[in-house]
C-alpha cells in the first residue's frame, strides 16, 4: 500500500465533503458567522495534531538527543514553523489559529463560546472533560473527541494520518471563492483577513505542506502492512468526523433560519 492507494480508497468520503450541501447554505453574513464559529475548532485541533507529531518525531525535551529520523524531523519542524509563526496580512507573526480568530473578530463573528471552551480545557487540565462538559453541538464534540483519542493513543502514523488525510485540501479553495463573492455582496464587512488566511492555507498546502505530509506518511509506514492498514482506517474515520462537523454547521444554519 502507499499514499496513492489510500487516497483512492477514501475517495468516497472526500466526494461527500466536496459535494456537501453546506456550501450552498452559507448565503448571509450570519450564516458565515455560524460557519466560522464552528469551523474554528477544526483549526484549533489541527494545531494539536501538529504539536503531537512534533512531540513524537522530534526532540522537545531536555537533555536534547537527536531524534531517530532526520528527514521526518525536518519535515515536521518546517510545517510547525509556518503553522505556528506565519506572517499575517499586516506583517505580524501569529499561528494560523490566532490568524483565524483575528479574522473572525474582523468580520463580526463571535468567539465567546470558543474562549469559554478553551478556558475549560485549561481549568480542567483534561480536554476530554472539557469537550464533554461543553455546550458544543454533539457532532463537534464527536469531531474533537476523535482527534484527541488519536493523539492520546500516541501512534505517530495514526496521528500523521489524521493530520494528512483528515483535512481536505480542496475545501479552502471553495471557501476562498465564497468569501470573495461575499466581499462583493457585503462590501461593509471586512473579510480581507479571512480571505488571506484561506489563500495562505492553499499556498502552503499545495506547494509545501501537502507533499511534506505525504512523504512523512511514507517514512513512518515504509513496508509495514499493519501501519498502512491503520493509516487508512484513521484517514477514513477522520474524514467521516469532518463530514459530521459539516453536518453540524449545516444544522446550526438551518436552525437559525427556523428561529428567524
C-alpha positions in Angstrom: 0.0 0.0 0.0 1.0 3.6 -0.4 -0.4 7.1 -0.1 -2.0 7.0 -3.6 -3.8 3.8 -2.7 -5.2 5.4 0.5 -6.3 8.5 -1.5 -8.2 6.2 -3.9 -9.7 4.2 -1.0 -11.1 7.3 0.8 -12.3 9.0 -2.4 -16.0 8.4 -1.4 -15.6 10.4 1.8 -13.7 13.1 0.0 -16.5 13.3 -2.5 -19.1 13.7 0.2 -17.1 16.5 1.7 -16.6 18.3 -1.6 -20.2 18.0 -2.6 -21.7 18.7 0.8 -24.8 20.9 0.8 -23.3 23.2 3.4 -21.6 25.2 0.8 -24.9 26.3 -0.7 -26.3 27.2 2.7 -23.7 29.9 3.5 -25.7 32.8 2.0 -25.7 35.6 4.5 -23.2 37.1 6.9 -25.0 35.4 9.8 -24.5 32.1 8.0 -20.8 32.8 7.6 -20.5 33.6 11.3 -22.2 30.3 12.1 -19.6 28.5 9.9 -16.6 30.3 11.4 -17.8 29.8 15.0 -17.9 26.0 14.4 -15.1 25.5 11.9 -12.6 27.2 14.3 -12.4 24.0 16.3 -11.0 22.2 13.3 -8.3 24.9 13.0 -7.5 24.5 16.7 -7.3 20.7 16.8 -5.2 20.7 13.7 -2.6 22.6 15.7 -2.8 20.0 18.4 -2.3 17.2 15.9 0.8 19.0 14.6 2.3 19.6 18.0 1.6 15.9 18.9 3.7 14.9 15.8 6.4 17.3 16.8 6.5 15.8 20.2 6.6 12.2 18.8 9.0 12.8 15.9 11.5 15.4 17.1 13.1 16.1 20.4 11.2 18.6 22.5 12.7 17.7 25.9 16.0 18.2 27.7 18.6 16.9 27.7 18.4 17.0 23.9 19.0 13.9 21.8 18.8 13.6 18.0 15.5 12.0 17.0 15.5 8.8 15.0 14.7 10.1 11.5 16.3 13.4 10.4 14.1 13.6 7.3 10.9 13.5 9.3 12.4 15.8 11.9 13.0 18.4 9.1 9.5 17.9 7.6 7.7 18.4 11.0 9.8 21.4 12.1 9.3 23.1 8.7 5.5 22.7 9.0 5.5 23.8 12.6 7.4 27.0 11.7 4.8 28.1 9.2 1.7 26.9 11.1 2.8 28.3 14.4 4.6 31.5 13.4 3.4 32.6 10.0 3.2 36.2 8.6 -0.2 37.8 8.9 -1.7 40.2 6.4 -0.2 43.2 8.2 3.2 41.6 8.8 2.9 40.2 12.3 3.9 36.7 13.4 1.0 34.6 14.5 -0.1 30.9 14.4 -2.8 30.0 11.9 -5.2 29.5 14.7 -4.6 33.1 16.0 -4.9 34.4 12.5 -8.3 32.7 12.1 -9.5 34.1 15.4 -8.4 37.6 14.4 -10.2 37.2 11.1 -13.4 36.1 13.0 -13.2 39.3 15.1 -12.6 41.5 12.0 -15.8 40.2 10.3 -18.0 40.3 13.4 -18.1 36.6 14.3 -18.5 35.7 18.0 -15.6 34.0 19.9 -17.3 33.8 23.3 -18.1 30.1 23.1 -14.6 29.3 21.8 -13.0 31.3 24.6 -15.2 29.6 27.2 -14.3 26.1 25.8 -10.5 26.9 25.7 -10.6 28.2 29.3 -12.4 25.0 30.3 -9.5 23.0 28.8 -7.1 25.0 30.9 -9.1 24.8 34.1 -10.0 21.1 33.9 -6.5 20.1 32.6 -8.3 17.4 30.7 -9.5 18.0 27.1 -12.0 15.1 27.2 -13.8 16.5 30.3 -13.8 20.0 28.7 -15.4 18.5 25.5 -18.0 16.5 27.4 -19.0 19.4 29.7 -19.2 22.0 26.9 -22.3 23.3 25.2 -20.9 22.4 21.7 -23.0 20.6 19.1 -22.8 16.9 19.7 -21.1 16.3 16.3 -18.5 19.0 17.0 -17.8 17.2 20.3 -17.5 13.9 18.4 -15.1 15.5 16.0 -12.9 16.9 18.7 -13.1 13.7 20.8 -11.9 11.6 17.9 -8.9 13.9 17.3 -7.7 13.8 20.9 -8.3 10.0 21.2 -5.9 9.5 18.2 -3.4 11.8 19.9 -3.8 10.1 23.3 -3.2 6.7 21.7 0.2 8.0 20.7 0.9 6.2 17.5 2.8 8.6 15.2 1.5 7.1 12.0 -2.1 7.4 13.1 -1.6 11.0 14.2 0.0 11.6 10.9 -2.9 10.0 9.1 -5.5 12.3 10.8 -3.2 15.3 10.1 -2.6 14.4 6.4 -5.7 12.7 5.0 -8.2 14.0 7.5 -8.1 17.5 6.1 -9.5 18.0 2.6 -7.1 20.4 0.8 -9.7 21.4 -1.8 -12.1 22.9 0.7 -10.1 26.1 1.3 -10.2 26.8 -2.4 -14.0 26.6 -2.3 -14.3 28.9 0.6 -11.9 31.4 -0.8 -14.3 31.8 -3.7 -17.3 32.0 -1.5 -15.6 34.7 0.6 -14.7 36.8 -2.5 -18.3 36.6 -3.6 -19.3 37.7 0.0 -16.9 40.6 -0.2 -18.6 41.9 -3.3 -22.1 41.4 -1.9 -21.3 42.8 1.6 -18.6 45.5 1.0 -19.0 46.9 4.5 -17.9 43.6 6.1 -14.1 43.2 6.4 -13.2 39.7 5.0 -9.7 40.6 4.0 -8.0 38.7 6.9 -10.2 35.7 6.3 -9.5 35.6 2.6 -5.8 35.9 3.3 -6.0 33.0 5.8 -7.6 30.7 3.3 -5.3 31.8 0.4 -2.2 31.3 2.7 -3.6 27.8 3.6 -3.9 26.9 -0.1 -0.5 28.2 -0.9 1.3 26.2 1.9 -0.7 23.0 1.5 -0.3 22.8 -2.3 3.3 23.8 -2.6 4.9 22.6 0.6 2.9 21.0 3.5 0.9 18.6 1.4 3.9 16.9 -0.3 5.8 17.0 3.0 3.0 15.3 4.9 2.7 12.6 2.2 6.4 12.0 2.5 6.1 11.8 6.2 3.4 9.0 5.9 5.7 7.0 3.6 8.6 7.4 6.0 6.5 6.3 9.0 4.8 3.3 7.4 7.5 2.1 4.9 6.9 -1.7 4.4 4.8 -2.2 7.5 1.4 -3.5 6.2 -0.3 -3.1 9.6 0.7 0.5 9.8 -0.6 1.2 6.3 -3.9 -0.5 7.2 -4.2 1.6 10.4 -3.3 4.7 8.5 -6.1 4.1 6.0 -8.6 3.4 8.8 -7.8 6.6 10.7 -7.8 8.6 7.5 -11.3 7.3 6.6 -12.6 8.0 10.2 -11.1 11.4 10.3 -12.9 12.4 7.1 -16.2 10.9 8.4 -15.8 13.1 11.5 -15.1 16.1 9.3 -18.4 15.3 7.4 -20.1 15.2 10.8 -18.7 18.7 11.6 -20.0 19.9 8.2 -23.4 18.3 9.1 -23.4 20.2 12.5 -22.7 23.5 10.8 -25.5 22.9 8.3 -27.9 22.0 11.1 -27.0 25.2 13.0 -27.6 27.4 10.0 -30.9 25.7 9.3 -31.9 26.1 13.0 -31.1 29.8 13.0 -33.3 30.2 9.9 -36.2 28.5 11.6 -35.8 30.8 14.7 -35.7 33.8 12.4 
